[in-house]
Amino acid sequence: MSQPAKTVARSVEDHRERIEQLLRPLATRQVEQLALHGARGRMLAEDVRSPLDLPVFRNSGMDGYAVRAESVAVTPVTLPVAGVVAAGQGGPDRLPDGAAVKVMTGAPIPPGADCVVPVEDTRAVDGGVSIERGRNAGDFAREAGTDIRRGELLVAAGSLLSPHRIAALAAVGISSVRAARRIRAAVLTTGDELVSAGVALRPGQIYNSNGIALAAALGANGIDVVDVSHSRDDPAEFRRKLSVATAAADVVFTSGGVSQGDFEVVKEVLADFGGEFGPVAVQPGGPQGVSVVDGIPILSFPGNPVSTMVSFEVFARPILRQLSGLAPVPNYDVALLDPVRSPAGRRQFLRGRREGAGVRSVSGPGSHLVAAMAQADVLIEIPAEVTSVAAGSLVRVREL
């Protein structure tokens, strides 16, 4: 009697590309007008050009005295003080010949003055101010438009609205921007064995960490989490909760129910929608699934806690950050501080901790070692064709 053909495991690259194909359309999500003070972390939808010159007017870069450079060419020299100009005052009168005007930082420089002598280089004297050090024309004078000119590009479309970009927009008087709506995600965990924190465990039960962990990971990568729920291993319950999730979200993440055993509720239900399930040549996180329900991508990860988190880091986090306008996940090579072994034919992602210029693994390969993962700050990537790595060898790591 012939044996059924063994399913060939998909490569990490192929599975990541499949997920990226499903999620790329989210780049064209709805645009909305937002008050600038609430726009941090959003992706700008259109170029913003400055509506004015910045600085708006010529102003002082220091607390000091506005003078003509020729008046202080030889120092020390005493000049009469013709007035005081504070920040926020209107345009001052013209500087009289051979005089000084006291100015505060940001205050308008009077016409006729071409530099500012910092107060530290002066000394008050009867009837005026003694200038102890001369200055050249232009010193500490901020000319209008030297930061940006009216009509110049200030922030480009697709830029992440970080605090420093928001500061620039506010400085030219912009109060609202058009930004892409955040991607909305729902998380649906499965398993009769899972209970919420705070409930006393019965025999055979464990606490549900995947729902909270996935929601936290999504939020940390620019995604709005709109629903976090849990289903028992009951197909009807799972269908109901999946309907709620797809109605609210742009993408749904499930954990559990995708392996080869009994009671694989995710696999059972989503197969009716054309879901694709099968092994990926990775450890942890081998069983994976992708589906589309009511036009919404469903990414299905295995239920072991470390498998769930590694699956998110390897397959979903890079594209989600790209779509959200965030910088790529840092990847780099460092020296391994202890030897490791890896299974042939599967790319392994070990949990690791940076120590000085190197990295050390902090747990074994087990997909249940979630407490040990708390000690990690990187994933150590071991290629599928490598079965052992000696201490001192360079390995690729990605930051968690």
Backbone torsions as a table, in degrees:
resi	resn	phi	psi	omega
1	MET	NA	128.1	-175.8
2	SER	-73.9	146.4	178.5
3	GLN	-88.2	145.1	176.8
4	PRO	-62.5	143.8	-179.2
5	ALA	-61.9	137.4	179.4
6	LYS	-74.1	134.7	179.4
7	THR	-68.8	129.0	178.8
8	VAL	-80.7	129.0	-179.1
9	ALA	-70.1	135.8	176.2
10	ARG	-74.8	147.7	178.7
11	SER	-74.0	160.2	177.3
12	VAL	-58.6	-43.1	-179.0
13	GLU	-63.2	-43.3	-179.1
14	ASP	-63.5	-42.6	-178.3
15	HIS	-69.8	-38.5	176.9
16	ARG	-62.9	-41.2	178.4
17	GLU	-65.1	-36.8	178.4
18	ARG	-63.4	-43.3	178.5
19	ILE	-65.5	-41.1	179.8
20	GLU	-63.8	-36.9	176.6
21	GLN	-60.5	-40.2	-179.7
22	LEU	-69.6	-32.8	-172.9
23	LEU	-95.8	-19.6	-177.4
24	ARG	-55.8	-36.8	178.6
25	PRO	-58.8	-18.5	179.0
26	LEU	-68.5	-10.0	176.9
27	ALA	-64.6	-23.5	-177.0
28	THR	-100.5	30.4	-178.4
29	ARG	-68.6	169.3	-174.0
30	GLN	-58.5	146.1	177.6
31	VAL	-106.1	143.7	179.6
32	GLU	-139.3	154.4	177.4
33	GLN	-86.0	129.1	-176.4
34	LEU	-127.3	141.6	168.7
35	ALA	-61.9	139.0	-174.6
36	LEU	-57.6	-37.6	-176.7
37	HIS	-67.9	-15.0	177.9
38	GLY	-109.6	15.4	-172.5
39	ALA	-100.9	1.3	-178.7
40	ARG	-57.6	134.9	177.6
41	GLY	84.8	-2.5	178.9
42	ARG	-91.7	161.1	-180.0
43	MET	-98.2	123.9	-178.6
44	LEU	-64.3	133.6	-174.1
45	ALA	-92.1	-16.3	-178.4
46	GLU	-150.3	155.5	177.2
47	ASP	-58.9	143.0	173.3
48	VAL	-118.6	122.3	177.2
49	ARG	-105.0	149.2	-175.8
50	SER	-68.9	130.3	177.7
51	PRO	-81.9	-2.1	-178.4
52	LEU	-156.4	167.2	173.4
53	ASP	-73.2	148.4	176.0
54	LEU	-137.5	123.8	-5.4
55	PRO	-57.1	153.4	-179.5
56	VAL	-70.9	-32.5	-179.0
57	PHE	-144.2	163.3	177.8
58	ARG	-68.8	127.5	-176.5
59	ASN	-142.0	168.8	-175.2
60	SER	-84.0	137.1	176.0
61	GLY	-90.0	-2.0	-178.6
62	MET	-146.6	157.8	162.7
63	ASP	-72.4	127.7	-178.2
64	GLY	175.8	-144.6	-176.1
65	TYR	-130.1	125.7	175.7
66	ALA	-81.4	128.4	-176.3
67	VAL	-143.8	174.2	165.3
68	ARG	-90.6	136.8	-177.7
69	ALA	-58.2	-34.8	-178.3
70	GLU	-67.0	-22.5	-179.9
71	SER	-75.7	-18.9	-178.0
72	VAL	-120.1	24.4	-179.6
73	ALA	-65.1	-31.6	177.7
74	VAL	-118.3	122.4	-178.1
75	THR	-125.2	156.6	-0.2
76	PRO	-73.5	152.6	178.4
77	VAL	-144.7	141.5	179.7
78	THR	-104.1	128.8	-179.6
79	LEU	-122.3	145.5	173.4
80	PRO	-70.8	147.1	179.2
81	VAL	-97.9	116.6	-172.7
82	ALA	-89.5	-5.8	-179.6
83	GLY	164.2	179.6	179.5
84	VAL	-131.3	135.0	178.4
85	VAL	-123.1	120.6	177.7
86	ALA	-98.9	158.9	174.8
87	ALA	-60.7	136.9	179.3
88	GLY	96.5	-11.5	177.3
89	GLN	-79.0	160.4	177.4
90	GLY	-70.5	-174.6	-177.9
91	GLY	-62.3	127.7	-178.3
92	PRO	-77.4	164.4	174.9
93	ASP	-68.3	164.2	179.8
94	ARG	-66.2	142.8	179.0
95	LEU	-67.5	124.8	175.6
96	PRO	-66.4	151.6	178.1
97	ASP	-59.4	135.4	174.8
98	GLY	71.2	19.2	-178.7
99	ALA	-122.5	177.5	175.8
100	ALA	-131.1	152.3	173.3
101	VAL	-123.5	126.8	178.9
102	LYS	-73.1	130.3	-177.9
103	VAL	-130.7	147.0	175.2
104	MET	-97.8	161.0	178.0
105	THR	-56.7	128.6	179.9
106	GLY	88.0	-8.0	-179.8
107	ALA	-77.4	151.7	177.1
108	PRO	-62.2	139.9	175.3
109	ILE	-86.9	129.5	-176.7
110	PRO	-64.9	145.8	175.0
111	PRO	-56.1	142.4	-178.9
112	GLY	98.5	-25.0	175.6
113	ALA	-87.0	144.1	179.7
114	ASP	-126.1	4.7	175.6
115	CYS	-160.4	170.5	177.5
116	VAL	-127.3	131.3	174.6
117	VAL	-95.0	118.8	179.8
118	PRO	-58.2	147.2	-177.4
119	VAL	-59.8	-26.9	179.5
120	GLU	-64.0	-21.8	-178.4
121	ASP	-100.4	21.5	-178.0
122	THR	-132.5	169.1	177.6
123	ARG	-148.0	127.8	179.1
124	ALA	-69.1	135.0	177.2
125	VAL	-134.7	163.7	178.6
126	ASP	-58.0	124.2	175.3
127	GLY	84.2	1.8	179.5
128	GLY	174.2	-148.2	-177.7
129	VAL	-136.8	135.7	175.7
130	SER	-92.3	120.2	177.7
131	ILE	-89.9	113.6	-174.8
132	GLU	-88.7	-17.1	-178.1
133	ARG	-144.1	131.1	-179.6
134	GLY	-75.9	164.0	178.3
135	ARG	-135.9	156.9	177.2
136	ASN	-92.7	158.0	176.4
137	ALA	-55.4	131.3	179.9
138	GLY	98.3	-16.5	-178.5
139	ASP	-63.3	126.3	176.9
140	PHE	58.1	23.0	174.2
141	ALA	-107.9	112.6	179.5
142	ARG	-88.1	110.7	-176.5
143	GLU	-79.5	147.0	177.4
144	ALA	-58.6	135.9	175.3
145	GLY	78.2	5.4	-179.9
146	THR	-76.8	-16.5	174.5
147	ASP	-85.9	-53.7	176.6
148	ILE	-155.8	147.1	178.4
149	ARG	-98.0	151.2	175.6
150	ARG	-54.2	131.6	178.7
151	GLY	92.6	-12.6	178.2
152	GLU	-76.8	151.7	179.3
153	LEU	-66.1	125.3	-180.0
154	LEU	-99.1	-53.2	177.8
155	VAL	-137.8	129.8	-175.4
156	ALA	-85.0	150.4	174.2
157	ALA	-55.7	141.6	-178.4
158	GLY	91.0	-8.2	179.4
159	SER	-75.8	144.1	174.2
160	LEU	-75.8	131.5	-179.4
161	LEU	-80.6	82.7	178.6
162	SER	-85.7	166.7	-178.9
163	PRO	-55.2	-38.7	-177.6
164	HIS	-71.3	-29.5	176.0
165	ARG	-75.6	-38.0	176.2
166	ILE	-61.7	-37.7	177.8
167	ALA	-60.9	-43.2	179.9
168	ALA	-64.7	-41.0	179.0
169	LEU	-64.7	-43.2	179.7
170	ALA	-64.8	-34.7	-176.3
171	ALA	-66.2	-22.9	178.3
172	VAL	-102.4	11.7	172.3
173	GLY	88.6	13.4	179.0
174	ILE	-82.7	128.7	-176.2
175	SER	-108.2	-15.9	178.7
176	SER	-148.8	156.7	-178.1
177	VAL	-138.3	160.6	172.4
178	ARG	-96.4	122.5	-175.1
179	ALA	-135.2	152.3	177.2
180	ALA	-68.8	137.0	173.7
181	ARG	-60.7	143.8	176.4
182	ARG	-63.9	149.7	171.4
183	ILE	-65.9	134.9	179.6
184	ARG	-103.6	129.7	-178.3
185	ALA	-124.6	148.6	172.5
186	ALA	-120.6	148.5	179.2
187	VAL	-120.2	129.1	179.9
188	LEU	-131.1	106.5	177.8
189	THR	-91.8	158.1	-179.3
190	THR	-136.0	157.5	174.8
191	GLY	133.8	125.1	177.3
192	ASP	-63.6	-22.7	-174.0
193	GLU	-81.4	-10.3	-172.8
194	LEU	-92.3	135.8	174.7
195	VAL	-132.5	159.4	-179.0
196	SER	-77.2	153.1	175.4
197	ALA	-58.6	143.2	-178.9
198	GLY	97.6	-14.0	177.6
199	VAL	-94.9	136.9	177.8
200	ALA	-66.1	131.7	-179.3
201	LEU	-74.1	136.3	169.6
202	ARG	-98.6	165.8	178.9
203	PRO	-54.0	131.3	178.2
204	GLY	88.5	-3.6	-178.4
205	GLN	-100.3	153.9	175.1
206	ILE	-138.0	162.1	178.9
207	TYR	-79.3	145.1	-179.1
208	ASN	-83.1	102.0	176.9
209	SER	-96.3	-21.5	-172.5
210	ASN	-66.8	-38.4	-178.8
211	GLY	-62.7	-48.2	179.8
212	ILE	-66.3	-41.5	-177.5
213	ALA	-65.4	-45.1	179.2
214	LEU	-65.0	-41.0	178.1
215	ALA	-61.3	-41.4	178.9
216	ALA	-65.9	-42.0	179.6
217	ALA	-64.0	-41.1	179.0
218	LEU	-65.0	-47.2	179.7
219	GLY	-60.8	-36.1	180.0
220	ALA	-71.4	-11.5	-178.0
221	ASN	-118.7	30.7	170.0
222	GLY	83.6	15.8	-175.5
223	ILE	-107.8	139.4	172.4
224	ASP	-86.1	121.7	177.6
225	VAL	-91.3	115.8	-173.4
226	VAL	-103.6	-11.5	-179.9
227	ASP	-160.3	132.0	172.9
228	VAL	-130.1	117.5	-176.9
229	SER	-141.8	173.2	-178.7
230	HIS	-137.4	141.6	177.7
231	SER	-123.5	140.3	169.2
232	ARG	-69.3	172.9	178.3
233	ASP	-77.9	58.9	-178.5
234	ASP	-127.5	117.4	-175.1
235	PRO	-56.6	-41.0	-178.6
236	ALA	-65.4	-42.2	178.5
237	GLU	-65.3	-41.9	179.6
238	PHE	-62.3	-42.5	178.6
239	ARG	-60.6	-43.3	-179.7
240	ARG	-61.6	-46.3	-176.8
241	LYS	-72.5	-31.4	175.4
242	LEU	-66.0	-37.9	178.4
243	SER	-61.7	-40.4	177.2
244	VAL	-63.4	-43.7	-177.9
245	ALA	-65.3	-45.7	-178.1
246	THR	-68.9	-26.3	177.8
247	ALA	-72.4	-24.9	-174.2
248	ALA	-101.2	-22.9	-166.0
249	ALA	-119.6	163.6	172.4
250	ASP	-89.2	-22.7	179.7
251	VAL	-152.4	142.8	-179.4
252	VAL	-119.5	135.5	175.4
253	PHE	-110.6	129.0	173.5
254	THR	-116.3	154.5	173.9
255	SER	-133.2	138.9	-178.7
256	GLY	88.1	164.1	173.3
257	GLY	73.7	26.9	-176.7
258	VAL	-125.6	7.4	-173.9
259	SER	-91.6	-156.3	-174.4
260	GLN	-102.9	1.8	-176.5
261	GLY	-85.9	-168.6	174.6
262	ASP	-79.6	165.4	174.5
263	PHE	61.8	33.4	178.7
264	GLU	-87.8	78.6	-167.8
265	VAL	-65.7	-36.1	-179.5
266	VAL	-64.9	-47.3	-179.9
267	LYS	-62.9	-42.3	-178.4
268	GLU	-62.4	-47.2	-176.2
269	VAL	-74.2	-45.2	-173.9
270	LEU	-75.5	-17.8	173.9
271	ALA	-60.3	-31.9	178.8
272	ASP	-68.8	-17.3	178.6
273	PHE	-101.9	13.2	-179.5
274	GLY	82.1	18.3	179.7
275	GLY	-60.1	143.7	179.2
276	GLU	-104.9	121.9	-179.1
277	PHE	-129.5	142.0	179.1
278	GLY	171.6	174.1	-177.7
279	PRO	-78.9	147.3	170.6
280	VAL	-116.3	142.9	-175.3
281	ALA	-77.2	69.5	-177.0
282	VAL	-144.5	151.9	174.0
283	GLN	-140.6	126.5	-5.2
284	PRO	-80.2	172.2	174.7
285	GLY	102.0	25.2	-176.6
286	GLY	-57.7	-51.6	-179.0
287	PRO	-73.2	125.1	-177.8
288	GLN	-138.2	159.5	176.5
289	GLY	-150.5	147.7	173.0
290	VAL	-134.2	141.1	-178.8
291	SER	-148.1	167.9	170.9
292	VAL	-133.1	122.4	-179.7
293	VAL	-126.1	121.5	-178.6
294	ASP	54.6	35.7	178.8
295	GLY	80.3	1.7	-176.9
296	ILE	-104.0	125.0	176.8
297	PRO	-64.9	138.0	176.0
298	ILE	-119.4	120.7	176.5
299	LEU	-106.0	119.8	-173.7
300	SER	-111.9	117.9	-179.4
301	PHE	-106.5	156.3	174.5
302	PRO	-65.9	162.2	-169.6
303	GLY	-87.4	-17.9	177.4
304	ASN	-61.6	135.5	-171.5
305	PRO	-55.5	-44.8	-179.2
306	VAL	-68.6	-37.4	177.0
307	SER	-60.5	-42.1	179.2
308	THR	-61.2	-48.6	-176.3
309	MET	-69.6	-40.2	178.1
310	VAL	-66.3	-38.5	176.9
311	SER	-59.4	-44.4	178.1
312	PHE	-62.0	-47.1	-177.5
313	GLU	-61.4	-41.2	-173.3
314	VAL	-83.4	-41.5	-170.4
315	PHE	-101.5	-32.2	-172.2
316	ALA	-109.1	-37.6	-172.9
317	ARG	-59.5	-43.4	-177.9
318	PRO	-59.4	-47.8	-177.4
319	ILE	-71.1	-35.3	178.6
320	LEU	-64.7	-39.7	177.1
321	ARG	-65.2	-41.1	178.2
322	GLN	-61.3	-46.6	-178.8
323	LEU	-66.6	-25.7	-178.8
324	SER	-92.1	0.4	179.6
325	GLY	80.0	14.5	-179.4
326	LEU	-89.4	157.7	178.4
327	ALA	-65.3	150.5	178.3
328	PRO	-59.9	155.7	175.4
329	VAL	-64.9	126.7	-179.5
330	PRO	-62.9	130.4	175.0
331	ASN	-128.6	135.6	179.5
332	TYR	-161.5	168.9	-179.2
333	ASP	-100.7	135.8	174.7
334	VAL	-140.4	166.8	-179.2
335	ALA	-79.3	134.9	176.1
336	LEU	-79.2	131.9	-175.4
337	LEU	-91.3	-16.6	177.1
338	ASP	-140.3	149.8	-178.2
339	PRO	-70.0	150.3	176.8
340	VAL	-136.7	157.1	174.7
341	ARG	-118.2	155.0	-175.8
342	SER	-145.1	146.4	-178.8
343	PRO	-71.3	140.0	178.8
344	ALA	-65.6	139.1	173.7
345	GLY	85.7	-0.8	178.7
346	ARG	-132.5	131.5	175.5
347	ARG	-74.4	125.2	-176.6
348	GLN	-104.0	141.0	174.6
349	PHE	-118.9	99.0	178.5
350	LEU	-84.9	147.8	174.3
351	ARG	-81.0	131.7	-175.1
352	GLY	-136.5	164.4	178.6
353	ARG	-130.0	130.0	176.7
354	ARG	-70.5	133.2	175.2
355	GLU	-133.5	107.8	-176.0
356	GLY	60.8	-125.8	-179.0
357	ALA	-91.9	5.2	-177.3
358	GLY	-124.9	-171.6	-179.9
359	VAL	-140.0	143.8	179.9
360	ARG	-127.9	137.4	175.9
361	SER	-69.7	144.8	-175.2
362	VAL	-114.0	-0.8	177.7
363	SER	-161.3	170.6	174.6
364	GLY	-75.8	-174.8	-176.8
365	PRO	-79.3	-6.2	-173.8
366	GLY	-57.4	136.1	-176.9
367	SER	-81.0	0.5	179.5
368	HIS	-100.8	-3.2	-170.1
369	LEU	-84.6	63.3	-174.1
370	VAL	-73.1	-34.3	178.9
371	ALA	-64.8	-39.0	178.6
372	ALA	-65.2	-29.9	-179.5
373	MET	-65.4	-22.4	178.5
374	ALA	-64.5	-20.6	179.2
375	GLN	-86.7	-5.5	-173.8
376	ALA	-92.9	149.0	170.4
377	ASP	-125.4	-1.9	176.3
378	VAL	-144.5	161.8	165.1
379	LEU	-103.1	134.1	177.0
380	ILE	-96.5	122.3	-175.9
381	GLU	-98.0	122.4	177.5
382	ILE	-113.0	117.8	-177.3
383	PRO	-58.4	155.0	-175.3
384	ALA	-60.9	-31.7	-176.2
385	GLU	-85.9	-2.0	-178.0
386	VAL	-102.5	129.3	-179.6
387	THR	-107.2	-15.3	176.4
388	SER	-154.0	146.4	179.4
389	VAL	-131.7	125.8	-178.3
390	ALA	-79.8	152.1	174.6
391	ALA	-58.5	140.1	-178.2
392	GLY	95.6	-15.9	179.0
393	SER	-73.8	151.3	175.7
394	LEU	-79.7	135.1	176.9
395	VAL	-130.6	152.0	176.9
396	ARG	-84.8	132.4	176.2
397	VAL	-124.6	153.2	172.5
398	ARG	-125.7	136.7	-175.9
399	GLU	-72.9	140.0	176.0
400	LEU	-85.4	NA	NA
